[in-house]
Amino acid sequence: MSEYKKILVRANTGGIGDFVWATSAISLIKQFDKNTDITLITSDIFVPLIDKKLDITKFLICNKKYNYSKNKFIKIIYRIYWCIKNYSKIKKEKYDLILFLDHCYITSFFAKCIYKIKNIAGPDILPYGYNTKNNSSKFYTQIINLPLDFDRLHCMMAYQIMVRKIFPAYNLSLPILPNTDDLTQEIKQKFLQNTKEYKIALCTYGSQKCKNWDIKNFKDLVEQLNNLYSSTFFVLGNDNKEQENAKYLQGSLKNIDIRILVNKTNLLELKELLDNIDLLISVDTGTMHI
């Protein structure tokens, strides 16, 4: 049994992929003690991905648009506003522990100095680069040491290392996402009518430009696959650049069945769509992680 009965978990990650891996850490806590009362701090867009099996009913929601704004001033002001707005809710619950699966200097400061949470845990380094110190750790009561060069450590394993340093759990856990079988027929009728033998999905653009692949390479790949296999191609994503790439592929490969589904699915519909295709070819995106 856990000594921490009521905990606050901050999994307010910047990307969908990181949040998907964070569900494995939350699952690991619940496997250790199913009675642990977890309140989750996360972004509004991630809530649909929280499966009922995790038994989380309490949320403190952040607006991802402002919380991760490219304008640093807006981002800082929003984070301060969020901490003030949720002051009474957090104080009322009297949490035994706040666990930072991510990092946030402002929230860490509030947890220590304003909310007066007795136990604060989080990583010693940031999830990018080589041994980049997490300045928020100065507010932690338990600093969790992670292996150097975080870039070479799988995100799921990093989260579970943190959990095992607090809860004496020894097993591993996989990400948990909601079952979407009830959407199967709807997805087939909306998107998968009259397809060829194989269904291949593409994600051609990610937020980290250094990890992207030239769209002309995708064009060559689609041509080669189409010559080998009778295929229908689906371009997925939610970015204007993805839409631009999709139109380029469709316009330059007029004799190939290419369908543009950019911005046409929510997260659960996307998950079910992926359950019904044969192959996904993707750069580093949230879609790839789902």
C-alpha positions as CSV (number, residue, x, y, z in Angstrom):
1,M,0.0,0.0,0.0
2,S,1.1,3.5,-0.7
3,E,2.0,6.0,2.0
4,Y,0.6,8.7,-0.4
5,K,-3.2,8.4,-0.5
6,K,-4.0,11.6,-2.4
7,I,-1.6,12.8,-5.0
8,L,-1.4,15.5,-7.7
9,V,0.3,14.4,-10.9
10,R,1.4,17.0,-13.4
11,A,1.5,15.5,-16.9
12,N,1.0,18.7,-18.8
13,T,3.4,17.8,-21.5
14,G,3.9,19.8,-24.7
15,G,3.1,17.0,-27.1
16,I,0.5,14.3,-27.5
17,G,3.2,11.7,-27.8
18,D,4.7,12.5,-24.3
19,F,1.2,12.4,-22.8
20,V,0.6,8.9,-24.3
21,W,3.7,7.7,-22.6
22,A,2.7,9.4,-19.4
23,T,-0.4,7.2,-19.2
24,S,1.9,4.3,-18.6
25,A,3.3,5.9,-15.5
26,I,-0.2,6.7,-14.2
27,S,-1.2,3.1,-14.8
28,L,1.9,1.9,-12.9
29,I,0.8,4.0,-9.8
30,K,-2.7,2.5,-10.0
31,Q,-1.3,-1.0,-10.4
32,F,0.7,-0.6,-7.2
33,D,-2.3,0.8,-5.2
34,K,-5.6,1.0,-7.0
35,N,-7.0,3.1,-4.1
36,T,-4.5,6.0,-4.7
37,D,-6.6,9.1,-5.3
38,I,-5.0,10.9,-8.3
39,T,-5.8,14.4,-9.6
40,L,-4.3,15.0,-13.0
41,I,-2.9,18.3,-14.2
42,T,-2.9,18.2,-18.0
43,S,-3.9,20.1,-21.2
44,D,-7.4,20.3,-22.4
45,I,-6.7,18.5,-25.7
46,F,-5.4,15.4,-23.9
47,V,-8.5,14.7,-21.8
48,P,-10.2,12.5,-24.4
49,L,-7.1,10.2,-24.3
50,I,-7.6,9.3,-20.6
51,D,-9.0,5.8,-20.4
52,K,-11.6,5.0,-17.8
53,K,-9.4,2.1,-16.6
54,L,-7.1,4.6,-15.0
55,D,-9.9,5.6,-12.7
56,I,-9.1,9.3,-12.7
57,T,-12.1,11.5,-12.2
58,K,-10.4,14.7,-11.0
59,F,-8.6,17.1,-13.4
60,L,-7.1,20.5,-13.3
61,I,-7.1,21.5,-16.9
62,C,-4.7,23.9,-18.7
63,N,-5.3,25.6,-22.0
64,K,-2.5,24.2,-24.2
65,K,-2.7,27.2,-26.6
66,Y,-1.6,29.6,-23.8
67,N,0.4,27.3,-21.6
68,Y,2.8,26.5,-24.5
69,S,2.5,29.8,-26.4
70,K,5.5,30.7,-28.5
71,N,5.2,34.2,-26.9
72,K,7.1,33.8,-23.6
73,F,5.3,36.7,-22.0
74,I,1.9,35.1,-22.7
75,K,3.1,31.7,-21.5
76,I,4.5,33.1,-18.2
77,I,1.4,35.2,-17.5
78,Y,-0.9,32.3,-18.2
79,R,1.0,29.9,-15.9
80,I,0.8,32.4,-13.1
81,Y,-2.9,33.0,-13.7
82,W,-3.5,29.3,-13.7
83,C,-1.7,28.8,-10.4
84,I,-3.7,31.6,-8.8
85,K,-7.0,30.4,-10.3
86,N,-6.6,26.9,-8.9
87,Y,-5.3,28.0,-5.5
88,S,-8.4,27.2,-3.5
89,K,-9.0,23.8,-5.3
90,I,-5.5,22.6,-4.5
91,K,-5.4,23.9,-0.9
92,K,-8.8,22.2,-0.2
93,E,-7.6,18.8,-1.3
94,K,-4.6,18.7,1.0
95,Y,-2.5,16.6,-1.3
96,D,0.2,14.2,0.2
97,L,2.4,14.6,-2.8
98,I,2.7,16.4,-6.1
99,L,4.6,14.5,-8.8
100,F,6.0,16.4,-11.8
101,L,6.3,14.1,-14.8
102,D,7.1,17.2,-16.7
103,H,8.7,20.4,-15.4
104,C,7.4,23.9,-14.7
105,Y,9.3,26.5,-12.6
106,I,6.2,28.6,-11.8
107,T,4.0,25.6,-10.7
108,S,6.9,24.2,-8.7
109,F,7.3,27.5,-6.9
110,F,3.6,27.7,-6.1
111,A,3.6,24.1,-4.9
112,K,6.4,24.8,-2.4
113,C,5.8,28.3,-1.3
114,I,2.1,29.0,-1.8
115,Y,0.3,25.7,-1.8
116,K,2.6,24.4,0.9
117,I,2.5,20.8,-0.4
118,K,4.7,18.8,1.9
119,N,6.1,16.3,-0.6
120,I,7.2,17.5,-4.1
121,A,8.9,15.1,-6.5
122,G,10.3,15.5,-10.0
123,P,13.3,14.9,-12.3
124,D,16.7,16.4,-11.8
125,I,17.3,17.0,-15.6
126,L,15.2,18.1,-18.5
127,P,13.8,15.7,-21.2
128,Y,16.1,17.0,-23.9
129,G,19.8,17.5,-24.3
130,Y,22.7,16.0,-22.3
131,N,22.4,16.5,-18.6
132,T,20.5,19.7,-18.8
133,K,19.7,20.7,-15.2
134,N,16.0,21.2,-14.3
135,N,16.0,24.5,-12.4
136,S,12.5,23.7,-11.0
137,S,14.2,21.0,-8.9
138,K,15.2,23.6,-6.3
139,F,11.6,23.5,-5.0
140,Y,11.4,19.7,-4.8
141,T,11.6,17.7,-1.6
142,Q,12.6,14.6,-3.6
143,I,14.8,15.1,-6.6
144,I,14.7,12.0,-8.9
145,N,17.9,11.3,-10.6
146,L,17.5,10.2,-14.2
147,P,20.2,8.7,-16.5
148,L,22.4,11.3,-18.3
149,D,21.6,12.2,-21.9
150,F,17.8,12.0,-21.5
151,D,17.5,12.1,-25.3
152,R,18.7,8.5,-25.4
153,L,16.2,7.3,-22.8
154,H,12.7,6.3,-23.9
155,C,10.2,8.8,-22.5
156,M,8.0,6.0,-21.2
157,M,10.9,4.5,-19.2
158,A,11.8,7.9,-17.8
159,Y,8.3,8.4,-16.4
160,Q,8.3,5.0,-14.9
161,I,11.7,5.5,-13.3
162,M,10.2,8.5,-11.5
163,V,7.2,6.5,-10.3
164,R,9.4,3.6,-9.0
165,K,11.5,6.0,-7.0
166,I,8.4,7.0,-5.1
167,F,6.3,3.9,-5.1
168,P,8.1,0.5,-4.6
169,A,6.6,-0.9,-7.8
170,Y,8.8,-3.3,-9.9
171,N,6.7,-4.2,-12.9
172,L,6.5,-2.3,-16.2
173,S,3.4,-0.8,-17.7
174,L,2.4,0.1,-21.2
175,P,0.4,3.2,-22.3
176,I,-3.3,2.9,-21.9
177,L,-5.7,4.6,-24.3
178,P,-9.5,4.4,-24.5
179,N,-11.1,1.6,-26.5
180,T,-12.7,3.0,-29.6
181,D,-14.4,-0.1,-31.1
182,D,-17.7,1.8,-31.0
183,L,-16.3,4.1,-33.6
184,T,-15.4,1.4,-36.1
185,Q,-18.4,1.5,-38.4
186,E,-18.5,5.3,-38.3
187,I,-14.8,5.5,-39.3
188,K,-15.2,2.9,-42.1
189,Q,-18.2,4.8,-43.5
190,K,-16.7,8.2,-43.3
191,F,-13.2,7.5,-44.5
192,L,-12.6,4.0,-45.7
193,Q,-15.1,3.4,-48.4
194,N,-14.0,2.0,-51.7
195,T,-10.3,1.7,-50.8
196,K,-7.8,-0.5,-52.6
197,E,-6.2,-3.7,-51.1
198,Y,-3.9,-1.9,-48.7
199,K,-4.5,1.3,-46.7
200,I,-1.4,3.4,-46.0
201,A,-1.4,6.5,-43.8
202,L,1.2,9.3,-44.0
203,C,2.2,12.0,-41.5
204,T,4.6,14.3,-43.4
205,Y,5.2,17.1,-41.0
206,G,6.0,17.4,-37.3
207,S,6.5,20.4,-34.9
208,Q,10.3,19.7,-34.7
209,K,11.6,20.9,-38.0
210,C,14.9,19.1,-37.6
211,K,13.1,15.8,-37.6
212,N,11.1,16.4,-40.8
213,W,11.6,14.8,-44.2
214,D,11.5,16.6,-47.5
215,I,8.0,16.2,-49.1
216,K,9.7,15.1,-52.3
217,N,11.0,12.1,-50.5
218,F,7.4,11.3,-49.5
219,K,6.4,11.7,-53.1
220,D,9.0,9.2,-54.3
221,L,8.0,6.8,-51.6
222,V,4.3,6.9,-52.4
223,E,5.1,6.3,-56.1
224,Q,7.3,3.3,-55.2
225,L,4.7,1.8,-52.8
226,N,1.9,2.3,-55.3
227,N,3.9,0.5,-58.0
228,L,4.4,-2.5,-55.6
229,Y,1.0,-2.7,-53.9
230,S,-2.5,-1.7,-54.8
231,S,-2.9,1.0,-52.1
232,T,-5.0,3.9,-50.9
233,F,-3.0,6.6,-49.1
234,F,-4.4,8.8,-46.3
235,V,-2.6,12.0,-45.3
236,L,-3.2,12.7,-41.5
237,G,-2.3,15.5,-39.2
238,N,-3.6,18.9,-38.0
239,D,-1.1,21.5,-39.3
240,N,-1.4,24.0,-42.1
241,K,2.0,22.7,-43.4
242,E,0.6,19.1,-43.4
243,Q,-2.4,20.4,-45.4
244,E,0.0,22.0,-47.9
245,N,2.0,18.8,-48.2
246,A,-1.1,16.7,-48.7
247,K,-2.3,19.0,-51.6
248,Y,1.2,18.8,-53.1
249,L,1.1,15.0,-53.1
250,Q,-2.5,14.8,-54.4
251,G,-1.7,17.3,-57.1
252,S,1.5,15.8,-58.3
253,L,0.4,12.2,-58.1
254,K,-3.0,12.5,-59.9
255,N,-3.2,8.8,-60.8
256,I,-2.8,7.6,-57.2
257,D,-5.6,7.3,-54.7
258,I,-4.6,9.9,-52.1
259,R,-7.1,11.1,-49.6
260,I,-6.6,14.2,-47.4
261,L,-7.8,13.7,-43.8
262,V,-5.9,16.6,-42.3
263,N,-8.0,18.2,-39.5
264,K,-10.9,15.8,-40.2
265,T,-10.6,13.6,-37.1
266,N,-10.5,14.1,-33.3
267,L,-8.0,12.1,-31.3
268,L,-10.3,9.2,-30.6
269,E,-11.4,9.0,-34.3
270,L,-7.7,9.1,-35.2
271,K,-6.9,6.2,-32.9
272,E,-9.7,4.1,-34.5
273,L,-8.6,5.1,-38.0
274,L,-5.1,3.8,-37.2
275,D,-6.6,0.6,-35.9
276,N,-8.0,0.1,-39.4
277,I,-5.1,0.8,-41.6
278,D,-2.2,-1.5,-42.7
279,L,0.7,0.8,-42.4
280,L,1.6,4.3,-41.0
281,I,4.7,6.1,-42.3
282,S,5.4,9.2,-40.1
283,V,7.9,11.7,-38.9
284,D,8.0,12.3,-35.1
285,T,4.4,13.3,-34.4
286,G,1.6,12.7,-31.9
287,T,-0.1,10.5,-34.5
288,M,2.9,8.2,-34.6
289,H,2.8,7.8,-30.8
290,I,-1.0,7.0,-30.8
